[in-house]
Amino acid sequence: MHARTLRDARNNAVGQRIRAARLRLGLKQVQVAERLGLTYQAVAKFETGENAATATRLLDLAAMLEVKPGWLLGDEEPAGGNPRIGTDKLVARLLAAFARIDERAVQLVAVHALEAIAPRPPDGK
């Protein structure tokens, strides 16, 4: 793989994880930007992989988004041990939609519906 292609793929993967973590917390790009002293455009470029965040910025993002820096870089599995969480665009869409639900009762209905159709893991949890 060409060096630039590999770098772009890594930046895209990190960006997808940043986006997933942000959506999990129900935050908008502008909210992340304000907390870190950035523009929302900078956050958007991190999420799309157009720009790479510096090491210091990744540490700040990880702390603010309540994830480990290693997870943002793809070196660690997320909580729960599912490596697909945060890297799949469908998961990001699901998290974004869930974050837009204001009523706790409706959130519970959505969770119960997904649990009803999802196969149980081997450990039964």
C-alpha positions in Angstrom: 0.0 0.0 0.0 1.3 3.5 -0.9 2.4 5.5 2.1 -0.1 8.3 1.5 -2.9 5.8 1.1 -2.0 4.1 4.3 -1.8 7.5 6.1 -5.2 8.5 4.7 -6.8 5.2 5.8 -5.4 5.7 9.3 -6.6 9.3 9.5 -10.1 8.1 8.3 -10.2 5.4 11.0 -9.2 7.8 13.8 -11.7 10.3 12.5 -14.5 7.6 12.6 -13.6 6.8 16.2 -13.7 10.5 17.1 -17.1 10.9 15.5 -18.5 7.8 17.2 -17.3 8.9 20.6 -18.7 12.3 20.1 -22.1 10.9 19.0 -22.1 8.5 21.9 -22.0 11.5 24.3 -24.7 13.3 22.2 -22.4 16.2 21.4 -22.3 18.4 18.3 -19.1 19.2 16.5 -19.4 22.8 17.7 -19.6 21.7 21.3 -16.4 19.7 21.0 -14.7 22.6 19.3 -15.7 25.1 21.9 -14.5 22.9 24.8 -11.1 22.4 23.0 -10.7 26.0 21.7 -11.0 24.9 18.1 -13.3 25.8 15.2 -16.1 23.3 14.3 -14.4 23.0 10.9 -11.3 21.7 12.6 -13.3 19.0 14.4 -15.1 18.2 11.1 -11.7 17.8 9.3 -10.5 15.5 12.1 -13.6 13.3 11.8 -13.4 13.0 8.0 -9.6 12.3 8.1 -8.9 15.4 6.0 -6.6 16.6 8.8 -4.8 14.6 11.4 -4.9 15.7 15.0 -1.6 16.2 16.8 -0.7 13.8 19.7 -1.5 16.5 22.2 -4.9 17.2 20.5 -5.7 13.4 20.5 -5.0 13.3 24.2 -7.4 16.2 24.7 -10.0 14.7 22.5 -9.8 11.3 24.3 -10.2 12.9 27.7 -13.1 15.1 26.6 -14.8 12.2 24.8 -14.2 9.8 27.7 -12.3 7.2 25.8 -8.7 6.0 26.0 -6.2 7.6 23.5 -5.3 4.1 22.4 -8.8 3.4 21.3 -8.9 6.5 19.2 -5.7 5.2 17.5 -7.2 1.7 17.0 -4.8 0.1 19.4 -7.4 -0.9 22.0 -10.8 -2.4 21.9 -13.7 -0.2 23.2 -15.5 -1.1 26.4 -17.4 -4.3 25.8 -14.7 -5.8 23.6 -16.5 -5.3 20.3 -13.9 -3.9 17.8 -16.6 -2.8 15.4 -18.1 -0.3 17.8 -17.1 3.2 16.6 -15.6 2.2 13.3 -18.7 1.2 11.3 -20.7 4.0 9.7 -23.9 2.2 10.6 -23.0 2.3 14.2 -22.2 6.0 14.0 -25.6 6.6 12.4 -27.3 4.5 15.1 -25.6 6.5 17.9 -26.5 9.8 16.2 -30.1 8.8 15.9 -30.2 7.5 19.5 -28.6 10.8 20.8 -31.5 12.8 19.2 -34.1 10.9 21.3 -34.9 13.2 24.3 -37.3 11.0 26.2 -35.7 8.2 28.4 -38.8 6.0 27.9 -38.4 6.1 24.2 -34.7 5.4 24.4 -35.6 2.3 26.5 -38.1 1.1 23.9 -35.4 1.5 21.2 -32.9 -0.5 23.3 -35.4 -3.3 24.0 -36.3 -3.5 20.3 -32.7 -3.9 19.3 -32.0 -6.4 22.0 -35.0 -8.4 20.8 -33.7 -8.7 17.3 -30.0 -9.0 18.0 -28.5 -12.5 18.5 -27.3 -13.2 22.0 -23.5 -13.3 22.5 -22.1 -16.8 23.4 -21.7 -15.8 27.1 -25.5 -14.9 27.2 -25.0 -11.4 28.5 
